[in-house]
Amino acid sequence: MFGYIKPLRADLRIREFDTYQAIYCGLCRSLGRLYGPFARVTLSYDFTFLAVLGLSLNKEDAPCFAPGRCPVNPLKKKAFCQDNPILDYSALCATLLVYYKARDSLQDRGWKEKLSAIFLYPFAASARRKAAKAQPELDAAFSQMMLRQTELEKAQCSNVDEAAEPTAQALSLVFSRLSDDPMQKRVLERLGYLLGRYVYLCDALDDLADDTKKGNYNPFLCSSRSENPQVTLEEQKTQAMGSLNLTTAELASAYELLDIQRFGPILENIIYQGLPSAVRSIRSREEKKYV
């Protein structure tokens, strides 16, 4: 949905990138098989990370890879991660989030977002009904997340931690279900919580300049202005970068407690390089836009 949780491709070995790409394509297949061809357009790096992590924790069954053809480029064979429960779970989570984001965009976003949401909503609603039957608790968690997020935005919440809490709690539940081991589950809950916080704060930083210009809600705007009404945009960006750097550092500490069975180099690339790189890219884009 956001694209902030992805590897730094330049530092991946060729075989590691091929494996990551095969899981990405396998997730795309699962989306199409379970929720229809249109669901493929909701494919994201964020839920590919969920799939890679879930596959890396399975001690018994290693995922299978086999060549196949992609509907987008049917003339060329490529490797696919074969159907398995982790890919199906990641597809389900992605489907639920797409639906609730589309519903949110219909209510209070700009005309471009509303136009996209109007087109997406009928397909997303149909897919969500199927996903909700399989995982009603997750569906309820995503629904609660969006409701609470709306309440906080309407209240102009100036506490960044509180504003990020709904997304953090929802992803905490999502990631906790990747393992049945009690110790690993606790670590995954924390990892998911921090990833949810990271995604929310990245999105807020990405929108900071536009929200300042348009007068939209942004937790960094409300937080800094509640302390100092004369704060500059640059100072707000510095505060946002500080919050994100602390979050990525704690996230890396949580990751190190996991019992990873495979795909370690890919996950380490995403955690230690990809996440900080995404933050730097957001900052760089903002500087280019407003020089």
DAMODA-V131594 format. One record per backbone hydrogen bond with DSSP energy under -1.0 kcal/mol. NH is the residue of the N-H (numbers start at 0). CO is the residue of the C=O. Records with the same first field share a line. If there is no record, write none. Layout:
BEGIN
NH: CO, CO
END
This chain:
BEGIN
8: 6
10: 7
11: 8
16: 12
17: 13
18: 14
19: 15
20: 16
21: 17
22: 18
23: 19
24: 20
25: 21
26: 22
27: 23
28: 24
29: 25
30: 26
31: 27
32: 28
33: 29
34: 30
35: 31
38: 35
39: 36
40: 37
41: 38
42: 39
48: 44
49: 45
50: 46
51: 47
52: 48
53: 49
54: 50
55: 51
65: 79
67: 77
75: 72
77: 67
79: 65
80: 21
81: 63
87: 83
88: 84
89: 85
90: 86
91: 87
92: 88
93: 89
94: 90
95: 91
96: 92
97: 93
98: 94
99: 95
100: 96
101: 97
102: 98
103: 99
104: 100
105: 101
107: 103
108: 104
113: 109
114: 110
115: 111
116: 112
117: 113
118: 114
119: 115
120: 116
123: 119
124: 120
125: 121
126: 122
127: 123
128: 124
129: 125
130: 126
131: 127
132: 128
133: 129
134: 130
138: 134
139: 135
140: 136
141: 137
142: 138
143: 139
144: 140
145: 141
146: 142
147: 143
148: 144
149: 145
150: 146
151: 147
152: 148
153: 149
154: 150
155: 152
156: 151
162: 158
163: 159
167: 163
168: 164
169: 165
170: 166
171: 167
172: 168
173: 169
174: 170
175: 171
177: 174
184: 180
185: 181
186: 182
187: 183
188: 184
189: 185
190: 186
191: 187
192: 188
193: 189
194: 190
195: 191
196: 192
197: 193
198: 194
199: 195
200: 196
201: 197
202: 198
203: 199
204: 200
205: 201
206: 202
210: 206
211: 207
212: 208
213: 209
214: 210
215: 210
221: 217
222: 218
223: 219
224: 220
225: 221
227: 223
230: 227
235: 231
236: 232
237: 233
238: 234
239: 235
240: 236
241: 237
242: 238
243: 239
244: 240
245: 241
246: 242
247: 243
248: 244
249: 245
250: 246
251: 247
252: 248
253: 249
254: 250
255: 251
256: 253
257: 254
259: 257
260: 55
266: 262
267: 263
268: 264
269: 265
270: 266
271: 267
272: 268
273: 268
274: 269
276: 272
277: 273
278: 274
279: 275
280: 276
281: 277
282: 278
283: 279
284: 280
285: 281
286: 282
287: 283
288: 284
289: 285
END
